[in-house]
């Protein structure tokens, strides 16, 4: 019976009730050791008697074994893998050791877990119960949390327990924190488990247990009968600031210390490898002089129990105590014995060998390396990194140690462990001589620096690219693109050019010609080094995925919008169809930016919403902030102030950072559209030292706001910074905006000439319709104020039509007001209603794929949701669109789903 937990039990009841009605729910139960997390989980299991219950438990000794926890949970359903999409079935077969997993995304196992859970839950509602989730292996954690975050319309409830003081982050998931029991509930626990305590002894236990149920049960158990009766002095469990859990663990240790030596030996064996079965414990015990009869004393004392052929500690703190009270030499002996007995279990044997080794040993290091490669075949990147890291620590040869550190760093990066990857790369760097390995480390550091918002080491990457040019010119060009483009965005391109100039004498052939052009040697006019490299690379569709992504990203920044968006759209489809979930937020960010610049707001919103959900579900706050900022930009252009501020959230709180670029741009757009010029000027100081490449359109906004606010000095500075970038960018859209800035600062006929040329360039280029309309608005306003009302109407008409198509309400109102001032009674009109605008971004993505003839299962695989959730969104979308079938959807959607293309 649980005492004092009625509110928590009610939360569990509500969760299960929701699952029974087809509404998924997740609850993470947190609290200190012994506070009652496992008891609450057992309550959930008991209340789910009418549901299918899947259980797993985190085991500290198995935390280094990839997918051990997931296999415990889903291993009974391997016969269902055949119904999953191919890549998902393959990754789970690999995770469960049934086949070699294909190289791929670390989050694909999460999608496969979601699909398998949804498939099994079709039969009846399900409870997924995971105890001690903080001790699950990283691969299982990633998979379970991804699946839990994307549950929506499935009859599934998930309850996870996690102990305080352990790293187990679950952003975005509901949490239930268990607090201490009050005195009444604590007294009820004592009355149930230790009713023979004398009154004053009971009061003392209540005070020292501090409402911890485990302490309330175990502290009396550590007393002698005389102490319980108050006839002998009781040992005090209170020791200063020591936690209740630590006191309870010490009491367990005291109980273990008085057990017979051979009993303690068996407990140590079980503690050293809790994943082992009873047979393994007894075989190891036999080698060390203990037998099955020696377990009896520990069983009598309720320290262990035998369950399904396994020796199980009755609480994880007992395991910790059993290991802690043993001597170091005893621990080493047990690990060596277990390693000898686990000859066929490569992973567990390797870790026991490592635990038994106190100095460098190539034989053990090689075993760990083999185990790492086996873990890679299951897709467990975090476990691969840990194995390579330990192998490196035990490697005597410096060169071989460095290469193992490189492997550890790369896989830690793939696992999303940026801080660890950076540390490992720093350790390896000075000892790596191979150019390709050096290049991999340099690229890894830049990649991680971007995600952690630190200055990327572009000079190191450029040096590595130049060195790699001797071995692999084609790969080095891609790396040089990354170095040069990153330097361009951070105003460090001169440093990279210096590296190229110093190294160019050793470059020859094609690579030499490329580096000479990029360095700017012999050029009379400013050149865009990124465009030079992009031209040299050409079509990257057959290159590795990271090279394709990088090339398209810089194509976008080089203002080649149509080609960038076309390529990114194909790349997004590829990510969806192959399950490259980890790359998807990055691709959605670039594609969403491209759609925004091309004036395709609905596409931008749907793309960014998709990427944002994935970023949140995969714990990628860097991308989540950028994607939220782009959504804020769409809202700002459309004059939706509440939506803009909601999307930004707290991104702009504190010191300005790189992740706030889009959000600052959105606020500038919002204030500029609403005529709040001083607010834009006030924020200019925040971006004073930001690289011009990151500012681009922001600088243009600042010029316009500063001119309207009478701060021509600030406007001139911003215009000069933008002009420098536009000159190097060399694209008509950039030149047109630069001319607009100059026109705002010019006087008389010169301003008119600049505006006219800017409008001409915009219309020839057809990119960035919003910026074109802004230029036309400013030009028309200038013409009207210079008494050329007839001439003003044409650009104002064009601006108004574009603003209306983009639903840019405040801008359309300004253009309409200018038209009326020019003598034409024309009110701004709302854009014609579009049924697709009634849909949520997720519904829009679903119906577009359904209109292509994809099944619910195929759509779910591409959008990383379950087929049931797809059906839920279609069910909600049909009445909004006025259709009742997919056939009607196809007829309605395909001809009309052409968002304004300018």
Secondary structure in CASP SS format (residue, H / E / C, confidence):
PFRMAT SS
TARGET T0000
AUTHOR 0000-0000-0000
METHOD secondary structure of the structure
MODEL  1
X C 1.00
X C 1.00
X C 1.00
X C 1.00
X C 1.00
X H 1.00
X H 1.00
X H 1.00
X H 1.00
X H 1.00
X H 1.00
X H 1.00
X H 1.00
X H 1.00
X H 1.00
X H 1.00
X H 1.00
X H 1.00
X H 1.00
X H 1.00
X C 1.00
X C 1.00
X C 1.00
X C 1.00
X E 1.00
X E 1.00
X E 1.00
X E 1.00
X E 1.00
X E 1.00
X E 1.00
X C 1.00
X C 1.00
X C 1.00
X C 1.00
X C 1.00
X H 1.00
X H 1.00
X H 1.00
X H 1.00
X H 1.00
X H 1.00
X H 1.00
X H 1.00
X H 1.00
X H 1.00
X H 1.00
X C 1.00
X C 1.00
X C 1.00
X C 1.00
X E 1.00
X E 1.00
X E 1.00
X E 1.00
X E 1.00
X E 1.00
X C 1.00
X C 1.00
X H 1.00
X H 1.00
X H 1.00
X C 1.00
X C 1.00
X C 1.00
X C 1.00
X C 1.00
X H 1.00
X H 1.00
X H 1.00
X H 1.00
X H 1.00
X H 1.00
X H 1.00
X H 1.00
X H 1.00
X H 1.00
X H 1.00
X H 1.00
X H 1.00
X H 1.00
X H 1.00
X H 1.00
X C 1.00
X C 1.00
X H 1.00
X H 1.00
X H 1.00
X H 1.00
X H 1.00
X H 1.00
X H 1.00
X H 1.00
X H 1.00
X H 1.00
X C 1.00
X C 1.00
X C 1.00
X C 1.00
X C 1.00
X C 1.00
X C 1.00
X C 1.00
X C 1.00
X C 1.00
X C 1.00
X C 1.00
X H 1.00
X H 1.00
X H 1.00
X H 1.00
X H 1.00
X H 1.00
X H 1.00
X H 1.00
X H 1.00
X H 1.00
X H 1.00
X H 1.00
X H 1.00
X H 1.00
X C 1.00
X C 1.00
X C 1.00
X C 1.00
X E 1.00
X E 1.00
X E 1.00
X E 1.00
X E 1.00
X E 1.00
X C 1.00
X H 1.00
X H 1.00
X H 1.00
X C 1.00
X C 1.00
X H 1.00
X H 1.00
X H 1.00
X H 1.00
X H 1.00
X H 1.00
X H 1.00
X H 1.00
X H 1.00
X H 1.00
X H 1.00
X H 1.00
X H 1.00
X C 1.00
X C 1.00
X C 1.00
X C 1.00
X C 1.00
X E 1.00
X E 1.00
X E 1.00
X E 1.00
X E 1.00
X E 1.00
X E 1.00
X E 1.00
X C 1.00
X C 1.00
X C 1.00
X C 1.00
X C 1.00
X C 1.00
X C 1.00
X C 1.00
X C 1.00
X C 1.00
X C 1.00
X E 1.00
X E 1.00
X E 1.00
X C 1.00
X C 1.00
X C 1.00
X C 1.00
X C 1.00
X H 1.00
X H 1.00
X H 1.00
X H 1.00
X H 1.00
X H 1.00
X H 1.00
X H 1.00
X H 1.00
X H 1.00
X H 1.00
X C 1.00
X C 1.00
X C 1.00
X C 1.00
X C 1.00
X H 1.00
X H 1.00
X H 1.00
X H 1.00
X H 1.00
X H 1.00
X H 1.00
X H 1.00
X H 1.00
X H 1.00
X H 1.00
X C 1.00
X C 1.00
X C 1.00
X H 1.00
X H 1.00
X H 1.00
X H 1.00
X H 1.00
X H 1.00
X H 1.00
X H 1.00
X H 1.00
X C 1.00
X C 1.00
X C 1.00
X H 1.00
X H 1.00
X H 1.00
X H 1.00
X C 1.00
X C 1.00
X C 1.00
X C 1.00
X C 1.00
X C 1.00
X C 1.00
X C 1.00
X C 1.00
X C 1.00
X C 1.00
X C 1.00
X C 1.00
X C 1.00
X C 1.00
X H 1.00
X H 1.00
X H 1.00
X H 1.00
X H 1.00
X H 1.00
X H 1.00
X H 1.00
X H 1.00
X H 1.00
X H 1.00
X H 1.00
X H 1.00
X H 1.00
X C 1.00
X C 1.00
X C 1.00
X H 1.00
X H 1.00
X H 1.00
X H 1.00
X H 1.00
X H 1.00
X H 1.00
X H 1.00
X H 1.00
X H 1.00
X H 1.00
X H 1.00
X C 1.00
X C 1.00
X C 1.00
X C 1.00
X C 1.00
X H 1.00
X H 1.00
X H 1.00
X H 1.00
X H 1.00
X H 1.00
X H 1.00
X H 1.00
X H 1.00
X H 1.00
X C 1.00
X C 1.00
X C 1.00
X C 1.00
X H 1.00
X H 1.00
X H 1.00
X H 1.00
X H 1.00
X H 1.00
X H 1.00
X H 1.00
X H 1.00
X C 1.00
X C 1.00
X C 1.00
X E 1.00
X E 1.00
X E 1.00
X E 1.00
X C 1.00
X C 1.00
X E 1.00
X E 1.00
X E 1.00
X E 1.00
X C 1.00
X C 1.00
X H 1.00
X H 1.00
X H 1.00
X H 1.00
X H 1.00
X H 1.00
X H 1.00
X H 1.00
X H 1.00
X C 1.00
X C 1.00
X C 1.00
X H 1.00
X H 1.00
X H 1.00
X H 1.00
X H 1.00
X H 1.00
X H 1.00
X H 1.00
X H 1.00
X H 1.00
X H 1.00
X H 1.00
X H 1.00
X H 1.00
X C 1.00
X C 1.00
X C 1.00
X C 1.00
X H 1.00
X H 1.00
X H 1.00
X H 1.00
X H 1.00
X H 1.00
X H 1.00
X H 1.00
X H 1.00
X H 1.00
X C 1.00
X C 1.00
X C 1.00
X C 1.00
X C 1.00
X C 1.00
X H 1.00
X H 1.00
X H 1.00
X H 1.00
X H 1.00
X H 1.00
X H 1.00
X H 1.00
X H 1.00
X H 1.00
X H 1.00
X H 1.00
X H 1.00
X H 1.00
X H 1.00
X C 1.00
X C 1.00
X C 1.00
X C 1.00
X H 1.00
X H 1.00
X H 1.00
X H 1.00
X H 1.00
X H 1.00
X H 1.00
X H 1.00
X H 1.00
X H 1.00
X H 1.00
X H 1.00
X H 1.00
X C 1.00
X C 1.00
X C 1.00
X C 1.00
X H 1.00
X H 1.00
X H 1.00
X H 1.00
X H 1.00
X H 1.00
X H 1.00
X H 1.00
X H 1.00
X H 1.00
X H 1.00
X H 1.00
X H 1.00
X H 1.00
X H 1.00
X H 1.00
X H 1.00
X C 1.00
X C 1.00
X C 1.00
X H 1.00
X H 1.00
X H 1.00
X H 1.00
X H 1.00
X H 1.00
X H 1.00
X H 1.00
X H 1.00
X H 1.00
X H 1.00
X H 1.00
X C 1.00
X C 1.00
X C 1.00
X C 1.00
X C 1.00
X H 1.00
X H 1.00
X H 1.00
X H 1.00
X H 1.00
X H 1.00
X H 1.00
X H 1.00
X H 1.00
X H 1.00
X H 1.00
X H 1.00
X H 1.00
X H 1.00
X H 1.00
X H 1.00
X H 1.00
X H 1.00
X C 1.00
X C 1.00
X C 1.00
X C 1.00
X C 1.00
X H 1.00
X H 1.00
X H 1.00
X H 1.00
X H 1.00
X H 1.00
X H 1.00
X H 1.00
X H 1.00
X H 1.00
X H 1.00
X C 1.00
X C 1.00
X C 1.00
X C 1.00
X H 1.00
X H 1.00
X H 1.00
X H 1.00
X H 1.00
X H 1.00
X H 1.00
X H 1.00
X H 1.00
X H 1.00
X H 1.00
X H 1.00
X H 1.00
X H 1.00
X H 1.00
X H 1.00
X H 1.00
X C 1.00
X C 1.00
X C 1.00
X H 1.00
X H 1.00
X H 1.00
X H 1.00
X H 1.00
X H 1.00
X H 1.00
X H 1.00
X H 1.00
X H 1.00
X H 1.00
X H 1.00
X H 1.00
X H 1.00
X C 1.00
X C 1.00
X H 1.00
X H 1.00
X H 1.00
X H 1.00
X H 1.00
X H 1.00
X H 1.00
X H 1.00
X H 1.00
X H 1.00
X H 1.00
X C 1.00
X C 1.00
X C 1.00
X C 1.00
X C 1.00
X C 1.00
X C 1.00
X C 1.00
X C 1.00
X H 1.00
X H 1.00
X H 1.00
X H 1.00
X H 1.00
X H 1.00
X H 1.00
X H 1.00
X H 1.00
X C 1.00
X C 1.00
X C 1.00
X C 1.00
X C 1.00
X C 1.00
X C 1.00
X H 1.00
X H 1.00
X H 1.00
X H 1.00
X H 1.00
X H 1.00
X H 1.00
X H 1.00
X H 1.00
X H 1.00
X H 1.00
X H 1.00
X H 1.00
X C 1.00
X C 1.00
X C 1.00
X H 1.00
X H 1.00
X H 1.00
X H 1.00
X H 1.00
X H 1.00
X H 1.00
X H 1.00
X H 1.00
X H 1.00
X H 1.00
X H 1.00
X H 1.00
X H 1.00
X H 1.00
X H 1.00
X H 1.00
X H 1.00
X C 1.00
X C 1.00
X H 1.00
X H 1.00
X H 1.00
X H 1.00
X H 1.00
X H 1.00
X H 1.00
X H 1.00
X H 1.00
X H 1.00
X H 1.00
X H 1.00
X H 1.00
X H 1.00
X H 1.00
X H 1.00
X H 1.00
X C 1.00
X C 1.00
X C 1.00
X H 1.00
X H 1.00
X H 1.00
X H 1.00
X H 1.00
X H 1.00
X H 1.00
X H 1.00
X H 1.00
X H 1.00
X H 1.00
X H 1.00
X H 1.00
X H 1.00
X H 1.00
X H 1.00
X H 1.00
X C 1.00
X C 1.00
X C 1.00
X H 1.00
X H 1.00
X H 1.00
X H 1.00
X H 1.00
X H 1.00
X H 1.00
X H 1.00
X H 1.00
X H 1.00
X H 1.00
X H 1.00
X H 1.00
X H 1.00
X H 1.00
X H 1.00
X H 1.00
X C 1.00
X C 1.00
X C 1.00
X H 1.00
X H 1.00
X H 1.00
X H 1.00
X H 1.00
X H 1.00
X H 1.00
X H 1.00
X C 1.00
X C 1.00
X C 1.00
X C 1.00
X C 1.00
X C 1.00
X C 1.00
X C 1.00
X C 1.00
X H 1.00
X H 1.00
X H 1.00
X H 1.00
X H 1.00
X H 1.00
X H 1.00
X H 1.00
X H 1.00
X H 1.00
X H 1.00
X H 1.00
X H 1.00
X H 1.00
X H 1.00
X H 1.00
X C 1.00
X C 1.00
X C 1.00
X H 1.00
X H 1.00
X H 1.00
X H 1.00
X H 1.00
X H 1.00
X H 1.00
X H 1.00
X H 1.00
X H 1.00
X H 1.00
X C 1.00
X C 1.00
X C 1.00
X C 1.00
X H 1.00
X H 1.00
X H 1.00
X H 1.00
X C 1.00
X H 1.00
X H 1.00
X H 1.00
X H 1.00
X H 1.00
X H 1.00
X H 1.00
X H 1.00
X H 1.00
X H 1.00
X H 1.00
X H 1.00
X C 1.00
X C 1.00
X C 1.00
X H 1.00
X H 1.00
X H 1.00
X H 1.00
X H 1.00
X H 1.00
X H 1.00
X H 1.00
X H 1.00
X H 1.00
X H 1.00
X H 1.00
X H 1.00
X H 1.00
X H 1.00
X H 1.00
X H 1.00
X H 1.00
X C 1.00
X C 1.00
X H 1.00
X H 1.00
X H 1.00
X H 1.00
X H 1.00
X H 1.00
X H 1.00
X H 1.00
X H 1.00
X H 1.00
X H 1.00
X H 1.00
X H 1.00
X H 1.00
X C 1.00
X C 1.00
X H 1.00
X H 1.00
X H 1.00
X H 1.00
X H 1.00
X H 1.00
X H 1.00
X H 1.00
X H 1.00
X H 1.00
X H 1.00
X H 1.00
X H 1.00
X H 1.00
X H 1.00
X H 1.00
X H 1.00
X H 1.00
X C 1.00
X C 1.00
X C 1.00
X H 1.00
X H 1.00
X H 1.00
X H 1.00
X H 1.00
X H 1.00
X H 1.00
X H 1.00
X H 1.00
X H 1.00
X H 1.00
X H 1.00
X H 1.00
X H 1.00
X H 1.00
X H 1.00
X H 1.00
X C 1.00
X C 1.00
X C 1.00
X H 1.00
X H 1.00
X H 1.00
X H 1.00
X H 1.00
X H 1.00
X H 1.00
X H 1.00
X H 1.00
X H 1.00
X H 1.00
X H 1.00
X H 1.00
X H 1.00
X H 1.00
X H 1.00
X H 1.00
X C 1.00
X C 1.00
X C 1.00
X H 1.00
X H 1.00
X H 1.00
X H 1.00
X H 1.00
X H 1.00
X H 1.00
X H 1.00
X H 1.00
X H 1.00
X H 1.00
X H 1.00
X H 1.00
X C 1.00
X C 1.00
X C 1.00
X C 1.00
X C 1.00
X C 1.00
X C 1.00
X C 1.00
X C 1.00
X C 1.00
X C 1.00
X C 1.00
X C 1.00
X H 1.00
X H 1.00
X H 1.00
X H 1.00
X C 1.00
X C 1.00
X H 1.00
X H 1.00
X H 1.00
X H 1.00
X H 1.00
X H 1.00
X H 1.00
X H 1.00
X H 1.00
X H 1.00
X H 1.00
X C 1.00
X C 1.00
X C 1.00
X C 1.00
X H 1.00
X H 1.00
X H 1.00
X H 1.00
X H 1.00
X H 1.00
X H 1.00
X H 1.00
X C 1.00
X C 1.00
X C 1.00
X H 1.00
X H 1.00
X H 1.00
X H 1.00
X H 1.00
X H 1.00
X H 1.00
X H 1.00
X H 1.00
X H 1.00
X H 1.00
X H 1.00
X H 1.00
X H 1.00
X H 1.00
X C 1.00
X C 1.00
X C 1.00
X C 1.00
X H 1.00
X H 1.00
X H 1.00
X H 1.00
X H 1.00
X H 1.00
X H 1.00
X H 1.00
X H 1.00
X H 1.00
X H 1.00
X C 1.00
X C 1.00
X C 1.00
X C 1.00
X C 1.00
X C 1.00
END
